[in-house]
Amino acid sequence: MIEVKWCGFDFGQCLMEPTSLRNPLLFGEIYKQLGQPEKIEEAIFKYRTLKEKYGDYSIMKEGHRDEILTYVLDGDQEAMDLFSVQEKEILNPGEGLRGALEYLRDQKIDINVVSELKKTLGAMNKNIIIGFLERNDIKSFFNELVTPQGKINVDNGSVDESYIGLTKQAGTIYDKLKDELAKKGISPEEAVIIGDKPATDILPAKARGFKTIQYTGYIDFGDVGADYKIQNFTELTNLVKRMVG
């Protein structure tokens, strides 16, 4: 058994359930509301083109949201505003998330988001992840948002720029986290990374000694060598109870 002191959640296809983003007809609804139905077919084609380019909806959301706005919606301000409204309504937290967060907080475990968010529009402390946490009333559970654009203090919005340019896939974010946690007396074995993607969440984190939990509630990439596997966040609560028990 180990003592868990710190955990980091991936965002796309983990904290955030993106099923509705699979449906490009969302853009049809936007242009219907704008009274521009002639633009629907082109927008849907462009969205599918982006999906083929990046291969994954969560990658599009975290790393290339600006292209959805500027390429799919042609930078049209009214369309972009409507997309932001629709986006708020269709992005939901994963099953059992709130209960898991409450349990982790009760256990005095430091809860964070570790995301490959490479681009954002506007201020970093107003990015899509912070907005998602606020809209779902779970922001208070989280302490920091770690991204290639910096490490954000979720409470006060301050940004640690020493993380700029570091990534999960290269492992440099985990190198930096490992060093910072060591200064707090937390070893990698006492820190857990939770995510779905082998190349960014599991393999580079495990290579640096972090405990890894593969989340398969949206996509199951098979056996990728994670220490543990869960299908929903209720299972996370039970798993952490065993890990710390």
Number of C-alpha atoms within 10 A of each C-alpha: 9 13 14 23 21 20 21 22 23 23 24 26 23 26 23 20 19 21 13 14 15 13 13 17 16 18 23 20 16 24 22 13 12 12 10 11 13 11 15 20 14 14 23 19 13 18 22 16 13 19 16 11 10 13 12 14 19 22 17 20 22 21 18 18 19 17 18 19 19 13 15 22 25 13 14 12 12 13 19 18 13 17 20 13 12 15 17 15 12 14 19 18 20 19 18 14 20 17 14 19 21 14 17 22 14 9 14 12 16 17 21 20 24 26 25 24 27 19 18 19 11 8 8 18 20 13 15 19 23 19 14 22 19 12 14 13 11 16 16 12 18 21 16 21 26 30 24 22 23 21 23 22 17 21 13 10 16 14 19 13 13 12 19 16 13 21 22 23 18 12 20 17 25 26 16 14 17 19 13 13 16 12 10 8 10 17 18 23 17 18 23 23 25 27 27 28 21 18 14 18 28 26 19 21 27 21 11 14 16 22 22 25 23 26 29 18 17 17 12 15 12 11 9 15 14 22 13 13 23 20 16 18 21 17 17 24 20 13 16 19 15 11 12 13 9
